[in-house]
Amino acid sequence: MSAATAAVAGVTVGLATPLALLVVPVALVVLWGLISYRADGTASRRSRLALVASRTVIVVLLVGAAAGPYTVASAETPGDPHVTLLTDRSDSMNVTEPVDGLTDAIEREGVPVTTATVGEGTRSRIGDGIAANLQSNGSVVVVSDGQVTGGRSLAATTELARSLNATISAVDVTPTRTERHVRVNGPAKTSIGVENSFLVRVNGVETGGDVTLHVTVDDTEVLSRTLDGTGDVSFSHTFETTGSHRVTATIESDDAYDVNDVARRSVTVVERPRVLYVSRGDYPLKSYLGTLYDVQTASSVPSNLDPYYAVVVQNLAAGDLGNTEALQRFVIDGGGLVVAGGDRAFEHGDYAQSAFGSMLPVTAGTAGGSSANVVLAVDVSGSAQGGLGTQKAIALDVLSQLGDGNSVGVVAFNSQAYQIADLRPLGESRAETATLIRRLTAGGATDIAAGLRGANELLGTERGTVILVSDGVANREAAVRAASELGSAGTRVISVGVGESTDEGTLRGIADASGGTYYRADETNRLSLRFGDATRRYRGSGLTVVDPNSFVTAGVTLRSNPGQANAVSVKPGADYLVATGDGTPAVAAWQYGLGRVLTITAHDTRSGLDGLLSRPDSLLVTKSVNYAIGDPERKRSGVTDVADTRVGESTTVTYRGAERPSVDGLDFRAVGDGVYRATVTPSEPGYASVLGTTYAANYPVEYGAFGPASALSAAVDATGGRTFEPDEAAAIAAFAREQSTQIRSVRTEWGWLCLLGALLVLTGEIVVRRLLVYRGAATNRGGLP
């Protein structure tokens, strides 16, 4: 047993065996008895007291030596400074000013340098390169723009560095050459006569001056626009023939690379899928659908639905629906269903008491407020430290959107999860929960996966929702995997991105993997649509997109306000897509069996869809029906699907037919009944065809991102590194010396000093007594006067 205490800053005083001090009082009593007995009558009282004092000091020093006194002090010891300089020589670095002579300049400062290349040509596996050069308590300096094109992400590398107590520093590389790149996004498959939306995006660095954009469809120009440096251009196009079509965007740009001045998109156009429209009223939706699909009408659902890809039901009571059992089998087997509301539907049509209602993503009847189980998972890691105040503010804002009927708990996490507040009704604990969030402090590595697992543990056996508040700077693969596990168990993750270096890609991936939604920090008011109550109900001026990341709502602009909506609430597990101005669900969707079901409960006074059938709102209706239809070729045989790809990246060729296809250079393997797959990897950009289907091979991903990446600066901040200018060789060398200096604990034993003190006191006493005898001041041989 030992005992220690801090004496002064950096110094600890202790005893190895403090129990030895118990001997002191016993020894003193024995000592006084012996001296009193042996010296009585032969020495004066003063001499006996002096002898007791001397021997007391000796005993105390001897016992102190036996107790093992020691001190522990912190001391700096200079190490062996060294710089590991990692250089990115990939093509994206060619638009920056070269960093030459840095190695020699650092070595002239007296610090040796080891160099390595972490990127070259079109391979920018920066994360892998940094990870391969990290050492425990070490440091690396990276000369790179941080644009990763493959391998380990910088977020994952950051976590590895933190686990090794290593630092990542960077040399600031500034773009000095003009470089633009173009992309085109749009549907990969559509039908004849359907209006399709495309988005062309021009980005780059040092992009002063105008640039001309040309867009062609099958070599016919459909758009020409002059942009001020960069920008986005959207356009619509309707294909009039089936087969493969080519959408090509080209920019006229005098810049570093030409390969990325052209972007390609292949579109497969098929015959209009057959849709059954079921209603007993004359509504404009029927005519609108007729412009997009091969529509057949009926007043009730027939027993045979095999010819159809989807069924659209409008304002029909459950009792008038027809063959509900056939419709249920149709959807379970992969068919689509869209249900539009009105004065005879949902709460007016007895949906709640019918088998038809069980198929829908909403329940007829207004809910009395949310009563969900919600866990707030707040990132308090080192990467969040600089903006923890913002993190807490967003967490408190999220809390304010949740109704009192919800049960809410809080988990904070860095490299592990910490339970901050139990899962309990928010109406009873709102103030206390808010106080606990305000008290959070930052520090440690980031492990979002650990935070999600901690939130799941807090939920226990209950299904619920995890609201993740984080910058997303973490190991994406592990976090997405953890989110997927939660989603499989029925728990969704809603991720909220905060901070200056938010990794939206990771946060979106986490939300998508669990079936949840990603929100930016300024979109948290939409949480009240999901979890609000009478006192925290969303208020808007019209229709509001709740989930902007879903297939149905992505790119949709809503300007109309039908004015009415059926009284429904969204079922657990369904996707809440659009709300009315007062927060009533307007559009919701989910998967039922193998099929997809979507409800549109907003309507006008005549039970129609009003302005939802006019541009730009009509895109919502189109995408809703397309969502229900799914693959418009799933019922056909002899069909080939090939996704667009990039040079050097493989794409999968899927063929559905009675026999295995034979194509030179491709090895098709059976993956299901009548389904065969092969892979192809293009080596040049352009268009190519397989089994009559065209696909696009775009420029390598290396030429799609230029300039400093925020992920690299986040890695520097999170690991305690620094960002240097290219001419700061002396600062890099000084930082290396600082990093190499180690602080160690030095323990010093002081028992020898106690023994030396006891010997000196005893020797002094003997000398004094001998002198007294010699001078005649003492008459006895002991030298006591």
ChimeraX attribute file (.defattr): number of C-alpha atoms within 10 A of each C-alpha:
attribute: neighborCount
match mode: 1-to-1
recipient: residues
	/A:1	7
	/A:2	12
	/A:3	12
	/A:4	15
	/A:5	11
	/A:6	13
	/A:7	11
	/A:8	9
	/A:9	8
	/A:10	11
	/A:11	16
	/A:12	16
	/A:13	17
	/A:14	19
	/A:15	24
	/A:16	16
	/A:17	16
	/A:18	18
	/A:19	13
	/A:20	15
	/A:21	16
	/A:22	11
	/A:23	13
	/A:24	16
	/A:25	13
	/A:26	10
	/A:27	15
	/A:28	18
	/A:29	11
	/A:30	11
	/A:31	17
	/A:32	17
	/A:33	13
	/A:34	13
	/A:35	15
	/A:36	17
	/A:37	10
	/A:38	11
	/A:39	17
	/A:40	12
	/A:41	9
	/A:42	17
	/A:43	18
	/A:44	13
	/A:45	14
	/A:46	11
	/A:47	15
	/A:48	20
	/A:49	14
	/A:50	14
	/A:51	18
	/A:52	19
	/A:53	14
	/A:54	16
	/A:55	20
	/A:56	20
	/A:57	16
	/A:58	20
	/A:59	19
	/A:60	19
	/A:61	23
	/A:62	20
	/A:63	21
	/A:64	24
	/A:65	24
	/A:66	20
	/A:67	20
	/A:68	19
	/A:69	23
	/A:70	16
	/A:71	19
	/A:72	18
	/A:73	16
	/A:74	14
	/A:75	13
	/A:76	11
	/A:77	10
	/A:78	13
	/A:79	14
	/A:80	12
	/A:81	18
	/A:82	22
	/A:83	24
	/A:84	20
	/A:85	24
	/A:86	23
	/A:87	22
	/A:88	25
	/A:89	19
	/A:90	21
	/A:91	18
	/A:92	28
	/A:93	26
	/A:94	17
	/A:95	21
	/A:96	20
	/A:97	13
	/A:98	15
	/A:99	16
	/A:100	10
	/A:101	11
	/A:102	17
	/A:103	18
	/A:104	13
	/A:105	18
	/A:106	23
	/A:107	16
	/A:108	13
	/A:109	14
	/A:110	14
	/A:111	20
	/A:112	17
	/A:113	17
	/A:114	11
	/A:115	15
	/A:116	14
	/A:117	16
	/A:118	25
	/A:119	26
	/A:120	16
	/A:121	13
	/A:122	16
	/A:123	20
	/A:124	27
	/A:125	22
	/A:126	31
	/A:127	24
	/A:128	19
	/A:129	21
	/A:130	26
	/A:131	19
	/A:132	11
	/A:133	16
	/A:134	20
	/A:135	15
	/A:136	13
	/A:137	15
	/A:138	19
	/A:139	26
	/A:140	25
	/A:141	24
	/A:142	28
	/A:143	24
	/A:144	28
	/A:145	28
	/A:146	29
	/A:147	28
	/A:148	23
	/A:149	20
	/A:150	14
	/A:151	13
	/A:152	19
	/A:153	22
	/A:154	29
	/A:155	24
	/A:156	21
	/A:157	23
	/A:158	31
	/A:159	23
	/A:160	20
	/A:161	26
	/A:162	22
	/A:163	16
	/A:164	14
	/A:165	17
	/A:166	21
	/A:167	25
	/A:168	27
	/A:169	24
	/A:170	25
	/A:171	22
	/A:172	18
	/A:173	21
	/A:174	18
	/A:175	20
	/A:176	14
	/A:177	15
	/A:178	19
	/A:179	27
	/A:180	28
	/A:181	26
	/A:182	24
	/A:183	22
	/A:184	21
	/A:185	16
	/A:186	17
	/A:187	13
	/A:188	17
	/A:189	18
	/A:190	22
	/A:191	24
	/A:192	20
	/A:193	19
	/A:194	18
	/A:195	15
	/A:196	17
	/A:197	15
	/A:198	17
	/A:199	14
	/A:200	21
	/A:201	18
	/A:202	21
	/A:203	17
	/A:204	20
	/A:205	22
	/A:206	16
	/A:207	17
	/A:208	11
	/A:209	11
	/A:210	13
	/A:211	19
	/A:212	15
	/A:213	22
	/A:214	17
	/A:215	23
	/A:216	16
	/A:217	18
	/A:218	13
	/A:219	11
	/A:220	11
	/A:221	13
	/A:222	14
	/A:223	14
	/A:224	14
	/A:225	12
	/A:226	14
	/A:227	16
	/A:228	12
	/A:229	19
	/A:230	21
	/A:231	14
	/A:232	13
	/A:233	15
	/A:234	13
	/A:235	13
	/A:236	12
	/A:237	14
	/A:238	14
	/A:239	19
	/A:240	13
	/A:241	14
	/A:242	16
	/A:243	17
	/A:244	18
	/A:245	21
	/A:246	19
	/A:247	23
	/A:248	23
	/A:249	24
	/A:250	22
	/A:251	23
	/A:252	15
	/A:253	20
	/A:254	12
	/A:255	17
	/A:256	15
	/A:257	17
	/A:258	16
	/A:259	13
	/A:260	22
	/A:261	22
	/A:262	22
	/A:263	25
	/A:264	26
	/A:265	27
	/A:266	27
	/A:267	25
	/A:268	23
	/A:269	23
	/A:270	19
	/A:271	17
	/A:272	20
	/A:273	22
	/A:274	18
	/A:275	25
	/A:276	24
	/A:277	22
	/A:278	23
	/A:279	22
	/A:280	16
	/A:281	13
	/A:282	10
	/A:283	16
	/A:284	12
	/A:285	18
	/A:286	19
	/A:287	11
	/A:288	16
	/A:289	20
	/A:290	14
	/A:291	14
	/A:292	20
	/A:293	20
	/A:294	14
	/A:295	21
	/A:296	15
	/A:297	15
	/A:298	13
	/A:299	15
	/A:300	18
	/A:301	23
	/A:302	15
	/A:303	13
	/A:304	11
	/A:305	18
	/A:306	11
	/A:307	11
	/A:308	19
	/A:309	26
	/A:310	31
	/A:311	28
	/A:312	25
	/A:313	24
	/A:314	28
	/A:315	25
	/A:316	25
	/A:317	23
	/A:318	21
	/A:319	14
	/A:320	15
	/A:321	20
	/A:322	17
	/A:323	15
	/A:324	19
	/A:325	12
	/A:326	16
	/A:327	23
	/A:328	19
	/A:329	14
	/A:330	24
	/A:331	24
	/A:332	17
	/A:333	13
	/A:334	20
	/A:335	25
	/A:336	28
	/A:337	30
	/A:338	25
	/A:339	21
	/A:340	25
	/A:341	30
	/A:342	26
	/A:343	20
	/A:344	18
	/A:345	23
	/A:346	27
	/A:347	20
	/A:348	19
	/A:349	22
	/A:350	16
	/A:351	24
	/A:352	19
	/A:353	12
	/A:354	13
	/A:355	13
	/A:356	19
	/A:357	17
	/A:358	14
	/A:359	22
	/A:360	27
	/A:361	26
	/A:362	28
	/A:363	20
	/A:364	23
	/A:365	15
	/A:366	14
	/A:367	14
	/A:368	11
	/A:369	21
	/A:370	20
	/A:371	20
	/A:372	20
	/A:373	21
	/A:374	29
	/A:375	26
	/A:376	27
	/A:377	30
	/A:378	31
	/A:379	33
	/A:380	27
	/A:381	27
	/A:382	22
	/A:383	30
	/A:384	31
	/A:385	18
	/A:386	15
	/A:387	17
	/A:388	24
	/A:389	16
	/A:390	15
	/A:391	27
	/A:392	21
	/A:393	15
	/A:394	21
	/A:395	27
	/A:396	17
	/A:397	17
	/A:398	21
	/A:399	23
	/A:400	18
	/A:401	22
	/A:402	30
	/A:403	27
	/A:404	23
	/A:405	20
	/A:406	21
	/A:407	23
	/A:408	30
	/A:409	24
	/A:410	25
	/A:411	27
	/A:412	26
	/A:413	28
	/A:414	24
	/A:415	22
	/A:416	18
	/A:417	23
	/A:418	17
	/A:419	17
	/A:420	18
	/A:421	20
	/A:422	16
	/A:423	19
	/A:424	17
	/A:425	19
	/A:426	21
	/A:427	14
	/A:428	12
	/A:429	18
	/A:430	17
	/A:431	10
	/A:432	12
	/A:433	20
	/A:434	18
	/A:435	12
	/A:436	12
	/A:437	22
	/A:438	16
	/A:439	8
	/A:440	16
	/A:441	15
	/A:442	19
	/A:443	17
	/A:444	19
	/A:445	25
	/A:446	30
	/A:447	24
	/A:448	34
	/A:449	25
	/A:450	19
	/A:451	28
	/A:452	31
	/A:453	20
	/A:454	22
	/A:455	30
	/A:456	25
	/A:457	14
	/A:458	20
	/A:459	22
	/A:460	11
	/A:461	9
	/A:462	14
	/A:463	19
	/A:464	26
	/A:465	25
	/A:466	30
	/A:467	27
	/A:468	28
	/A:469	26
	/A:470	31
	/A:471	26
	/A:472	30
	/A:473	30
	/A:474	29
	/A:475	22
	/A:476	24
	/A:477	17
	/A:478	16
	/A:479	24
	/A:480	23
	/A:481	16
	/A:482	22
	/A:483	29
	/A:484	22
	/A:485	18
	/A:486	24
	/A:487	23
	/A:488	13
	/A:489	15
	/A:490	16
	/A:491	25
	/A:492	27
	/A:493	29
	/A:494	24
	/A:495	28
	/A:496	29
	/A:497	27
	/A:498	25
	/A:499	18
	/A:500	12
	/A:501	19
	/A:502	19
	/A:503	21
	/A:504	20
	/A:505	12
	/A:506	23
	/A:507	31
	/A:508	21
	/A:509	22
	/A:510	33
	/A:511	26
	/A:512	22
	/A:513	22
	/A:514	25
	/A:515	22
	/A:516	26
	/A:517	25
	/A:518	26
	/A:519	24
	/A:520	13
	/A:521	21
	/A:522	12
	/A:523	13
	/A:524	20
	/A:525	21
	/A:526	22
	/A:527	23
	/A:528	21
	/A:529	27
	/A:530	24
	/A:531	23
	/A:532	25
	/A:533	22
	/A:534	11
	/A:535	11
	/A:536	18
	/A:537	22
	/A:538	23
	/A:539	17
	/A:540	12
	/A:541	11
	/A:542	17
	/A:543	25
	/A:544	25
	/A:545	21
	/A:546	27
	/A:547	20
	/A:548	17
	/A:549	18
	/A:550	17
	/A:551	15
	/A:552	25
	/A:553	21
	/A:554	14
	/A:555	15
	/A:556	17
	/A:557	16
	/A:558	20
	/A:559	16
	/A:560	19
	/A:561	20
	/A:562	19
	/A:563	15
	/A:564	21
	/A:565	21
	/A:566	24
	/A:567	21
	/A:568	20
	/A:569	22
	/A:570	23
	/A:571	16
	/A:572	17
	/A:573	18
	/A:574	18
	/A:575	22
	/A:576	25
	/A:577	24
	/A:578	26
	/A:579	27
	/A:580	26
	/A:581	18
	/A:582	15
	/A:583	22
	/A:584	26
	/A:585	29
	/A:586	29
	/A:587	29
	/A:588	25
	/A:589	26
	/A:590	21
	/A:591	20
	/A:592	20
	/A:593	16
	/A:594	12
	/A:595	22
	/A:596	25
	/A:597	28
	/A:598	28
	/A:599	24
	/A:600	23
	/A:601	29
	/A:602	28
	/A:603	24
	/A:604	18
	/A:605	13
	/A:606	11
	/A:607	22
	/A:608	23
	/A:609	28
	/A:610	19
	/A:611	17
	/A:612	23
	/A:613	19
	/A:614	14
	/A:615	13
	/A:616	14
	/A:617	18
	/A:618	19
	/A:619	22
	/A:620	23
	/A:621	23
	/A:622	19
	/A:623	16
	/A:624	23
	/A:625	26
	/A:626	23
	/A:627	21
	/A:628	26
	/A:629	26
	/A:630	16
	/A:631	13
	/A:632	19
	/A:633	19
	/A:634	12
	/A:635	13
	/A:636	9
	/A:637	13
	/A:638	14
	/A:639	16
	/A:640	20
	/A:641	21
	/A:642	24
	/A:643	18
	/A:644	21
	/A:645	22
	/A:646	20
	/A:647	17
	/A:648	18
	/A:649	16
	/A:650	17
	/A:651	18
	/A:652	15
	/A:653	20
	/A:654	20
	/A:655	25
	/A:656	23
	/A:657	16
	/A:658	12
	/A:659	12
	/A:660	16
	/A:661	16
	/A:662	10
	/A:663	11
	/A:664	5
	/A:665	9
	/A:666	14
	/A:667	14
	/A:668	18
	/A:669	15
	/A:670	15
	/A:671	10
	/A:672	9
	/A:673	9
	/A:674	14
	/A:675	20
	/A:676	21
	/A:677	21
	/A:678	18
	/A:679	16
	/A:680	17
	/A:681	14
	/A:682	18
	/A:683	14
	/A:684	14
	/A:685	20
	/A:686	18
	/A:687	16
	/A:688	15
	/A:689	11
	/A:690	15
	/A:691	15
	/A:692	12
	/A:693	19
	/A:694	22
	/A:695	27
	/A:696	25
	/A:697	26
	/A:698	24
	/A:699	26
	/A:700	20
	/A:701	19
	/A:702	19
	/A:703	21
	/A:704	18
	/A:705	20
	/A:706	23
	/A:707	21
	/A:708	19
	/A:709	16
	/A:710	16
	/A:711	21
	/A:712	26
	/A:713	21
	/A:714	23
	/A:715	29
	/A:716	20
	/A:717	21
	/A:718	27
	/A:719	24
	/A:720	16
	/A:721	21
	/A:722	18
	/A:723	18
	/A:724	18
	/A:725	14
	/A:726	19
	/A:727	15
	/A:728	15
	/A:729	20
	/A:730	16
	/A:731	15
	/A:732	26
	/A:733	23
	/A:734	17
	/A:735	19
	/A:736	24
	/A:737	19
	/A:738	13
	/A:739	21
	/A:740	19
	/A:741	15
	/A:742	14
	/A:743	12
	/A:744	12
	/A:745	13
	/A:746	12
	/A:747	14
	/A:748	12
	/A:749	15
	/A:750	15
	/A:751	20
	/A:752	16
	/A:753	14
	/A:754	20
	/A:755	18
	/A:756	14
	/A:757	17
	/A:758	22
	/A:759	15
	/A:760	13
	/A:761	17
	/A:762	16
	/A:763	11
	/A:764	13
	/A:765	16
	/A:766	14
	/A:767	12
	/A:768	14
	/A:769	17
	/A:770	17
	/A:771	13
	/A:772	19
	/A:773	17
	/A:774	12
	/A:775	9
	/A:776	12
	/A:777	13
	/A:778	18
	/A:779	15
	/A:780	13
	/A:781	12
	/A:782	15
	/A:783	22
	/A:784	22
	/A:785	19
